[in-house]
Amino acid sequence: MIKITEAAAKQIRAAAQGPEAQNMVLRLAARQLNDGSVTYGMGFDQEREADEQVIASGIEVLIAKASLPFLEGVTLDFVELEPGDFRFIFIPPTAAPAPQPE
């Protein structure tokens, strides 16, 4: 399932302390676009009946069933893309290595 790095978990815990996240849980979402690429999203939300609940790096996460296949093996990280520009990024699982000739 989804992996959350310690850097991302630290930022999520800090954000969860804010007033806008009161009584809410982190929701991760993903969907496939027409061109085959996958787009990701996240935010704090209320639990819904059909949600899958996952614990990753001590963080409670809600995922709608439609998003589950697109989040399998994905890593959520918090990185500095450029000096002073910190962001959450979703890293898809790496493709299987190509078979080596015998």
N, C-alpha and C positions, 0 to 999 in steps of 0.2 A: 504494500500500500504506500501511501505518501510518507516521505521522510521530511523532517524539519531539522535544519541545522541548529546548532546551539546559538549562533548569532541571530537567526530568525526567531527562535523561541524567546530569546531575551527581549527583542523588540515587540513581539506579540504580547508577552507578559506586561510590558510597560504600557502598551496601548490599551490593554484590558482594564487597566486601573482608571482610565479616563471616564468621565461622566457619560459619554455617548455609547459606552460599551456595557453599562450597568445591566446586569441580568441577561447578558447575551453571550453567545458562544461564537468562536471563529468559524466562518463558513468558507470553504474552498469550492470553486466551481471551474468547470472546463467544458468546452464544446468544440466540435469540429466545424470548421468553416467550409464553404463550398470548394475552396482550392485544396482541401485536405489538411491544411495546417490546423493547429489547435490553439485556441485562445483561453487564457486563464484569468481568474478573478478571485478576490478575497474580500472579506469584510465581516463585521460582527452582525449576528442575526439571531432570531429566535428559532428554536428547534421546531421542525415540522414533522408530521406523523410518519412520512415515508423516508425520512433522513437516515442515513447510515452514520453512526457515531464512531469515531476513531480517536485513539489517544496516540499522539506522535510527539516524542521528546517531552512528555509531560503536558502537552497542550491538547485540550479537548477540541476536536474538529468535527464539524457537521459537513456531510457531503450528500447532495441529492443523488438518487440512484442513477440518473442519466449521466452524471459526471464521473461516476466511479471508473469506468473503463479508461477514461482519458487521464486520470490521476494515478493510475497504477504505476508504481516505480518512480514517480516524479519526486524531485527534491525541491523543497522551498528553502531559499537562502536569502540572506540580507547582506548585500555587498555594496562597496563603494565603486561605482562605475567610472567616475571621474572624481578628481579631488573635490570633496564636499558634497558629492551627489550620491547619497545612499538610497538604495531601493531594494524592495523584495523582488526576487526573480524566481521563476519556475524553471527548473532544469529537467527536461525529459530524460528518461532512461537512455543509456547509450545503446546503440544498435549492437547486435551480436557481431563478434569479429568474423571477418570473412574466412571461409575455410581455406586452410593452407594446402597447397599442392603436395602430394606425396612423393 
